[in-house]
Amino acid sequence: MKQEFAEFMKKLRVWKTFLSQKVKLYSKEWSGQVIQTQNHWYQIAHDWIAGRAPAVTTRYDSSPHWFKKGMFYLPWFCLFIIVLNYFNVFDRRPTIKSVQDPNVVVVNEDLRKIITDGKAQVSPFVEELRASGRIDFNELFLSRIGANVTGRVSDILAVPGQIVKQGDILAKITSTELTQSQLSYLKAKSASQLADQAANRAKILYKEDVIALAELQKREAESSSAKAEFRAANDQLRVQGMDQASIDKLAKSGLIESINNVIATIPGEIVERKINKGQVVQPADALFTVADLNTLWAISEVPESNSYLIHKGQKASLIIPALRNQEIDGSVAHVDSIVNPQTRTVVVRMELANKEGQIKPGMLATMLIESQPMDKLVVPVGAVVREDNHDHVFVRLDDDLYRMVAVKLGPEGKGFRPVISGLKEGQEIATEGAYHLNTERKRQLSGG
């Protein structure tokens, strides 16, 4: 067995030697033919150039031997580079091994149960304008109450948070100014009575031809002037906070009272007090602020570029974060006619009922103002997913196949978003469950 194997290997070496000799012979002949052919073509090119540009061939003939040798091997080097480039030897980009479309998702039976299909369609779209705002007092039911005279605070009868009625006494002020006004009133009253009596006597004397007409007219003029001064003194006391009953009592008794009462001018709650006992106050000072909190204002500042969308009477709603994002429906009560030159905004106001007292002035709020309905191509909010800072929807290809398509959408309004581009009317999409479709798409891409 070993002898047979040795003879086989001997024959194999003989054939190997024979084949190698043949290969060397044919390769030498082939290379010789190639070199001869190349030299022939080079000679043809040399003669052709010499006939048209002899200076080039003269320069070439006088060049060094290594340059001529390099020109001989240049075509082979170029061919070698072309072959390497053909087989992507120089391409360092990674080869994509997966051929799965990353935007396509296959739906299984469990996922099918939580997906709702529908069509992108044109329908009336109500755009909602969002604007930050705040809760404020209703200035129609707000009163800032001050002192009627200059004086010193002698007693305080009301505190912040107290509910008061119109006419309730909030504080008492001792005022020498009021004393002087009462004294002037009593003097004017006496002077008016005396002047009136003198005029009556002059009438009697004139009838008896005791005095002339000029004297009677003088007495009557003095009486009218005294009455006018008396009325002015009465009005001065009214301005300083005394009611007519107290003034009439002063006229009868002549008893001067230096206490001036600070009285609530409207019913409501005391929301602010700027007064302390012993403090000297003046009529320009606001001592108490009383407000009726049953109605409030919601005030928002809208950019001037959006102000044309808002009109009085439009439907609006208010979201108050402090009340767990409670939404209150209402309408626009007022739109300012001027633009704030500093902020370039327009003030918009809503009126709010606050019977239960949950809403408090100073709370932050977001005002949502509805525009007029316009026909637009829309998709539900549940059909939209956010991926790579772009909006996408899932278009249905067949029963169990969906493709994620990038779309450009406008701001949300009443649960819908208008389509600007990327989708056509009538295309079937997943109107609900887009989030679950996107999760399944990522899972399938990861091979999970």
C-alpha positions in Angstrom: 0.0 0.0 0.0 2.8 2.3 0.9 4.6 1.4 -2.3 1.6 2.3 -4.4 1.2 5.7 -2.6 4.9 6.4 -3.2 4.5 5.7 -6.9 1.4 8.0 -7.0 3.3 10.8 -5.3 6.2 10.3 -7.7 3.9 10.6 -10.7 2.2 13.7 -9.2 5.6 15.4 -8.8 6.4 14.6 -12.4 3.1 16.2 -13.5 3.6 19.2 -11.3 7.1 19.8 -12.8 5.7 19.3 -16.3 2.8 21.7 -15.7 4.9 24.3 -14.0 7.3 24.2 -17.0 4.4 24.6 -19.4 3.0 27.5 -17.3 6.3 29.3 -17.3 6.7 28.7 -21.0 3.3 30.0 -21.9 3.4 32.9 -19.4 6.8 33.9 -20.8 5.4 33.7 -24.4 2.3 35.7 -23.3 4.2 38.3 -21.5 6.6 38.6 -24.4 3.7 39.1 -26.8 2.1 41.7 -24.5 5.4 43.6 -24.1 6.0 43.4 -27.9 2.4 44.6 -28.5 2.8 47.4 -25.9 6.1 48.5 -27.5 4.5 48.4 -30.9 1.7 50.7 -29.7 4.2 52.9 -28.0 6.2 53.2 -31.2 3.0 54.1 -33.1 2.1 56.7 -30.6 5.7 58.0 -30.6 5.6 58.4 -34.4 2.2 60.0 -34.3 3.2 62.6 -31.8 6.6 63.1 -33.5 4.7 64.1 -36.7 2.6 66.7 -34.9 4.7 67.8 -31.8 8.3 66.9 -32.4 9.4 69.0 -29.4 7.5 66.6 -27.1 9.1 63.4 -28.5 12.6 65.1 -28.5 12.0 65.9 -24.8 10.9 62.4 -24.1 13.9 60.8 -26.0 16.3 62.8 -23.9 14.6 61.9 -20.6 16.3 59.5 -18.1 15.9 55.7 -18.5 13.9 55.4 -15.2 11.3 57.9 -16.5 10.8 55.8 -19.7 10.6 52.7 -17.6 8.0 54.3 -15.4 5.9 55.4 -18.5 6.0 51.7 -19.6 4.5 50.4 -16.3 2.1 53.3 -15.8 -0.9 51.7 -17.8 -0.5 48.5 -15.7 -0.5 50.5 -12.5 -3.7 52.4 -13.5 -5.3 49.0 -14.5 -4.4 47.6 -11.1 -6.0 50.6 -9.3 -9.2 50.3 -11.4 -9.5 46.6 -10.5 -9.1 47.3 -6.8 -11.7 50.1 -7.0 -14.1 47.8 -8.9 -14.0 45.3 -6.0 -14.5 48.1 -3.4 -11.1 47.7 -1.8 -11.0 51.4 -1.0 -14.6 51.8 0.2 -14.6 52.0 4.0 -18.3 52.5 4.4 -19.9 49.7 6.5 -21.9 47.2 4.5 -25.6 47.2 5.3 -26.4 43.7 6.2 -30.1 44.2 7.0 -32.5 44.8 4.2 -35.6 45.4 6.4 -37.4 48.7 5.9 -37.0 50.6 9.2 -40.2 52.4 8.8 -42.4 49.4 8.3 -44.1 47.5 11.1 -45.9 44.2 11.1 -49.0 44.1 13.4 -49.8 41.0 15.4 -53.2 40.0 16.8 -52.6 41.6 20.3 -51.5 44.9 18.8 -54.5 44.9 16.4 -56.9 45.0 19.3 -55.6 48.4 20.5 -55.3 50.1 17.1 -58.0 52.1 15.5 -57.9 52.8 11.7 -59.4 55.7 10.0 -58.8 58.1 7.1 -57.2 61.6 6.9 -60.1 63.8 6.0 -61.1 67.5 5.5 -63.2 68.8 8.3 -63.9 72.1 10.1 -60.9 72.9 12.2 -61.0 75.3 15.2 -57.5 76.6 16.0 -56.8 77.4 19.6 -54.7 80.3 20.5 -52.8 79.8 23.8 -51.8 82.8 25.8 -50.4 83.0 29.3 -52.4 85.1 31.8 -53.4 85.7 35.4 -56.4 86.1 37.6 -57.2 89.7 38.7 -59.9 91.6 40.5 -63.0 92.7 38.6 -62.4 96.4 38.7 -66.2 97.1 38.4 -66.5 95.6 42.0 -63.3 96.9 43.5 -63.0 99.9 45.8 -59.9 101.5 47.3 -61.1 103.4 50.3 -59.2 106.3 51.8 -59.6 109.0 54.5 -61.8 112.0 53.8 -59.8 114.3 56.0 -56.3 114.7 57.3 -56.0 113.2 60.8 -54.7 110.5 63.1 -56.1 107.0 63.2 -57.7 106.4 66.6 -59.4 103.1 66.0 -59.4 100.2 63.5 -62.5 98.1 63.2 -61.8 95.9 60.2 -59.1 93.4 59.3 -58.1 91.7 55.9 -60.4 88.8 55.0 -63.4 90.3 56.8 -66.7 90.5 54.9 -68.3 93.9 55.1 -71.4 95.6 53.9 -71.8 98.9 52.2 -71.8 101.6 54.9 -69.9 99.6 57.6 -67.3 101.5 59.6 -63.8 100.3 58.9 -61.8 102.8 61.0 -62.1 106.1 62.9 -59.9 109.1 62.5 -59.5 112.0 64.8 -59.2 115.2 62.7 -58.8 118.8 63.7 -59.6 119.6 60.1 -63.0 118.1 60.5 -63.5 120.2 63.7 -62.7 123.4 61.8 -65.1 122.5 59.1 -67.9 121.8 61.6 -67.1 125.1 63.3 -67.3 126.9 59.9 -70.6 125.2 59.3 -72.1 126.4 62.6 -70.8 129.9 61.9 -72.3 129.8 58.4 -75.6 128.6 59.8 -75.8 131.4 62.3 -74.8 134.0 59.7 -77.4 132.7 57.4 -80.1 132.9 60.0 -79.1 136.4 61.0 -79.0 137.6 57.3 -82.4 136.0 56.7 -83.9 137.8 59.7 -82.4 141.1 58.6 -83.9 140.7 55.1 -87.3 139.9 56.6 -87.2 143.1 58.8 -86.1 145.1 55.8 -89.2 143.9 53.9 -91.4 145.1 56.7 -89.6 148.5 56.9 -89.8 149.0 53.2 -93.6 148.5 53.2 -93.8 151.1 56.0 -91.7 153.5 53.8 -89.0 153.5 56.5 -86.1 152.4 54.3 -85.4 152.8 50.6 -85.6 150.0 48.0 -81.8 150.0 47.8 -81.5 149.1 51.4 -84.0 146.2 51.0 -82.1 144.8 48.1 -78.9 145.0 50.0 -80.3 143.0 52.9 -81.8 140.4 50.5 -78.4 140.1 48.7 -76.6 139.6 52.1 -79.2 136.9 53.0 -78.6 135.0 49.7 -74.9 135.2 50.1 -75.1 133.8 53.7 -77.4 131.0 52.5 -74.9 130.1 49.8 -72.0 130.0 52.3 -74.2 127.8 54.6 -74.8 125.4 51.7 -71.1 125.3 50.8 -70.2 124.5 54.5 -72.8 121.7 54.4 -71.3 120.3 51.2 -67.8 120.5 52.7 -68.9 118.3 55.6 -70.5 115.8 53.2 -67.1 115.7 51.3 -65.3 115.0 54.6 -67.4 112.0 55.3 -70.4 113.2 57.4 -73.8 112.0 56.2 -76.7 114.4 56.1 -78.3 113.1 59.3 -75.2 113.7 61.2 -74.9 117.2 59.8 -78.6 118.0 60.7 -77.9 116.7 64.2 -74.9 119.0 64.4 -77.1 121.9 63.3 -79.6 121.2 66.0 -77.3 120.4 68.9 -74.2 122.5 68.0 -72.1 119.7 69.5 -68.8 119.4 67.5 -67.5 115.8 66.9 -63.8 115.4 65.8 -64.1 111.8 64.8 -64.3 110.9 61.1 -65.5 107.4 60.1 -63.8 105.5 57.2 -66.8 103.7 55.6 -67.0 100.8 53.1 -68.4 102.1 49.9 -69.2 98.7 48.4 -70.0 95.3 49.9 -67.3 92.6 49.7 -64.2 91.3 51.3 -61.3 93.4 52.7 -58.3 92.2 50.6 -55.8 94.8 51.7 -55.3 97.1 54.6 -52.6 99.9 54.7 -53.3 101.5 58.1 -52.1 101.3 61.7 -53.4 102.8 64.9 -51.8 106.2 65.5 -50.9 106.7 61.9 -51.4 110.2 60.4 -53.3 109.8 57.1 -54.3 112.2 54.3 -57.2 112.1 51.7 -54.7 110.9 49.1 -53.9 107.7 51.0 -55.7 104.4 50.2 -56.3 102.7 53.5 -58.5 99.7 52.6 -59.2 97.8 49.5 -62.6 96.1 49.3 -63.5 93.7 46.5 -66.4 91.5 45.6 -64.7 88.2 44.7 -67.9 86.6 43.3 -66.8 87.7 39.9 -63.2 88.0 38.7 -61.2 88.8 35.6 -58.8 86.6 33.7 -56.3 88.9 31.9 -53.9 87.7 29.1 -51.5 89.5 26.9 -51.6 88.3 23.3 -48.9 89.1 20.7 -49.9 91.8 18.3 -49.4 89.4 15.4 -52.2 87.2 16.7 -54.6 90.0 17.9 -56.5 90.0 14.6 -57.8 86.5 15.4 -59.5 87.6 18.6 -62.9 89.4 18.8 -65.3 90.2 21.6 -67.7 87.3 22.2 -65.4 84.5 20.9 -65.5 81.2 22.8 -62.6 80.8 25.2 -61.6 78.7 28.0 -59.2 79.1 30.9 -56.9 76.4 32.4 -55.7 77.1 36.0 -52.7 75.0 37.1 -53.3 75.7 40.8 -56.7 74.1 40.6 -55.3 70.8 39.1 -55.6 72.2 35.5 -59.3 72.9 35.9 -60.8 74.2 32.6 -63.4 76.9 32.8 -65.4 77.8 29.7 -66.4 81.3 28.9 -66.1 84.0 26.2 -63.9 87.0 25.5 -65.4 90.0 27.3 -62.9 92.7 26.1 -60.1 93.2 23.6 -57.9 96.3 24.1 -57.9 98.8 21.2 -54.3 99.7 21.7 -51.0 97.8 21.7 -48.6 98.0 24.6 -45.5 99.7 23.0 -43.1 98.0 25.5 -44.3 94.4 25.2 -46.0 94.6 21.7 -49.0 92.8 23.1 -52.8 93.4 23.3 -54.7 92.8 26.6 -57.6 90.3 26.4 -60.1 89.8 29.2 -62.5 87.1 30.3 -65.1 87.4 33.1 -65.2 84.5 35.6 -67.9 83.5 38.1 -66.4 82.6 41.5 -69.4 81.8 43.7 -67.4 79.0 45.6 -64.4 81.2 46.0 -61.9 78.6 44.7 -60.4 81.0 42.2 -58.1 83.6 43.8 -56.6 86.8 42.3 -53.0 86.4 41.4 -53.3 82.8 40.2 -51.5 82.0 36.9 -53.7 80.7 34.0 -53.6 79.8 30.4 -56.2 81.3 28.1 -57.4 79.2 25.1 -59.2 81.3 22.5 -61.0 79.5 19.7 -60.7 80.9 16.1 -63.5 80.7 13.5 -63.8 77.1 12.0 -62.0 76.5 8.7 -62.0 73.5 6.5 -58.6 71.8 6.7 -57.1 68.3 6.3 -56.7 67.1 9.9 -55.6 64.0 11.8 -56.4 63.1 15.4 -53.7 63.8 18.1 -53.6 60.0 18.9 -52.4 59.3 15.3 -49.2 61.4 15.8 -45.9 60.2 17.2 -42.8 62.4 17.7 -39.6 60.8 16.4 -36.2 62.6 15.8 -37.9 66.0 16.4 -40.4 65.3 13.6 -44.1 64.4 13.6 -45.0 61.0 12.0 -48.2 59.1 11.3 -48.6 55.4 10.4 -50.1 54.8 7.0 -51.8 51.4 6.5 -50.4 49.4 3.6 -52.5 46.2 4.0 -54.2 44.3 6.8 -51.1 43.8 9.0 -48.6 46.2 7.6 -48.1 49.9 8.4 -45.5 52.4 7.3 -44.3 55.4 9.4 -44.5 58.5 7.3 -43.1 62.0 8.2 -45.6 64.8 8.1 -45.7 68.5 8.8 -48.5 69.5 11.1 -49.9 72.7 12.6 -50.7 73.5 16.3 -53.4 71.3 18.0 -57.0 72.4 18.2 -59.8 70.5 19.9 -58.0 67.1 19.7 -56.9 67.5 16.0 -53.9 68.8 14.2 -54.0 70.3 10.7 -51.9 68.6 8.0 -49.5 71.0 6.2 -47.7 68.4 4.1 -46.8 64.7 3.9 -50.4 63.3 3.8 -53.2 63.3 1.3 -57.0 63.3 1.8 -58.4 59.7 2.0 -55.2 57.9 3.0 -55.9 55.2 5.6 -54.0 55.7 8.8 -53.9 54.5 12.4 -56.0 57.1 14.2 -55.4 55.6 17.7 -52.5 53.6 19.0 -49.7 55.2 17.1 -47.5 55.1 20.1 -47.9 51.3 20.4 -47.1 50.9 16.7 -43.9 52.9 17.1 -42.9 50.8 20.1 -43.5 47.6 18.1 -41.5 49.0 15.1 -38.5 49.6 17.3 -38.8 46.2 18.8 -38.8 44.5 15.4 -35.8 46.5 14.3 -33.8 45.5 17.3 -34.7 41.8 16.7 -36.5 41.5 20.0 
